[in-house]
Amino acid sequence: MKVYNTLSGQKEEFRPQGNTILMYVCGVTPYDEAHIGHAMSYIIFDTIRRYLEYKGYIVRYIQNITDIDDKIIARANREGVTPQSLAERYTQSFFEDMKALNILPASIYPRATHEMPKIIEMIAGLLEKGHAYIALDGVYFRVRSVADYGKLSHRHLDEMMAGARVEIAEFKEHPLDFVLWKSSKPGEPFWESPWGPGRPGWHIECSAMSLKYLGETIDIHGGGQDLIFPHHENEIAQSEAFTGKKPFARYWIHNGLLQLGNEKMSKSLGNLVTIKDVLKRYSADALRVFVLSSHYRSPLTYSEEALEASERGVERLRQVKTSTILSGSHSSRADEFHKKFAEAMDDDFNTPKALAAVFDLAREINRAQDAGLDCGELIAAFNELSTVLGLTLSSAISLDGEMVRQVAARILHDIGSDYSIEPELSPEAIVEHLAQVRDDLRLKKLWDKADLIRTQLAECGVVLEDTPHGTEWRLKMP
């Protein structure tokens, strides 16, 4: 199994410290609704976690909540609420989103405001060792005290100066020194410390939580590529300076960023599409397929067309899941699909190829059933591998059989006597038959009658879509 390590800039053989994998993934700052950029990152790391567990590892997965921050304070002041209540509201909303996306809960979700003793302990240790200094407005980390600062982003201090995201402060020894403890300002929340009242800087929070819950060396540290510098660079510097042990993290895994057109999707740019907005129109499985169809290190461009295509793909998988029964054991090929899936995921978590293996398996099941073969082991493999990818393949709504029959009768009455439907057909088969009738009407250029079928089936929650292969249907997500 090989994993691309941002630290080395190449794929490496994955050799964790033991059978329990220690994994830390940077979490959210809860001052607004989570958007699909968050969904992308957490779907990716959820899939990595699921695959590691599928391989037999135990994964201790920590994901922090940064529940105190300048943006939280500013938003709370605008709304006239406390920062604590605002952060709690959006934290709970985030948990709802993660559950809706079928993302496994973290082993622990530590919150920055609950970890002040560990944060203060770390800052004190860094001061004692000469890696930090006290200034008039707080405590700063001394980047020049670390010889290999910049090793994650593969840049030297001089290179980092150009365009770096640094906090401007006249009290710094070096422009890239970063804050560990901010002295309190009037009207802001604060905690007592040996350096006066204040609150921690962003970077020290994650180091403290990782050290407390996972120890001095972890196996995997994950997050978006936008966190490589300065956040993760600073985490490495302060963590290794505090413990004296290297490496802080053995493998650094960073996902590509989600784009809307040519721009990164972010709160600061104001071009957000929230998770809740997407799930009003598409299933969680469709969002998963959309994300996993691209390699995790590649940028991903959001579009309605891509989500619609993913929904159609999910519907094909869903038909396999819902229309089959475990029986028999035609299955000489089950191992072949397991192997194909594992080879893809073992190559730096290549989910596009792994997903392709699941779609190939679905087609194999359909062929086997058409040939009258028992395919119990194939179906078991399909269920297992789709679960590893986090797919539930359950419909958000189901067809109302009686309603479908009533609507179908009305449609047949309105379009004329050239068409009929066998009364014993299932609701799904009736919809499929009407989709074929619509194709026939379109060939005859009877556009009004074809549109009538689309419009009336919409009453049953059925969406008809034109494809190169003819009319296809899916259930509309609530």
Secondary structure as UniProt FT lines:
FT   STRAND          2..5
FT   TURN            6..9
FT   STRAND          10..13
FT   STRAND          20..25
FT   HELIX           36..54
FT   TURN            55..56
FT   STRAND          58..63
FT   HELIX           70..79
FT   HELIX           83..100
FT   TURN            101..102
FT   HELIX           112..114
FT   HELIX           116..128
FT   TURN            129..130
FT   STRAND          132..135
FT   TURN            136..137
FT   STRAND          138..141
FT   HELIX           143..145
FT   TURN            147..154
FT   HELIX           157..160
FT   TURN            161..163
FT   TURN            170..171
FT   TURN            175..176
FT   STRAND          178..183
FT   TURN            186..187
FT   TURN            194..195
FT   STRAND          198..200
FT   HELIX           202..214
FT   STRAND          218..224
FT   HELIX           225..227
FT   HELIX           228..232
FT   HELIX           233..243
FT   STRAND          249..255
FT   STRAND          258..260
FT   TURN            261..262
FT   STRAND          263..264
FT   TURN            267..270
FT   HELIX           275..281
FT   HELIX           284..292
FT   TURN            296..297
FT   STRAND          300..301
FT   HELIX           304..323
FT   TURN            332..333
FT   HELIX           334..346
FT   HELIX           351..370
FT   TURN            371..372
FT   HELIX           376..388
FT   TURN            389..390
FT   HELIX           401..415
FT   TURN            417..418
FT   TURN            423..424
FT   HELIX           427..443
FT   TURN            444..445
FT   HELIX           447..457
FT   HELIX           458..460
FT   STRAND          462..467
FT   TURN            468..469
FT   STRAND          470..475
//
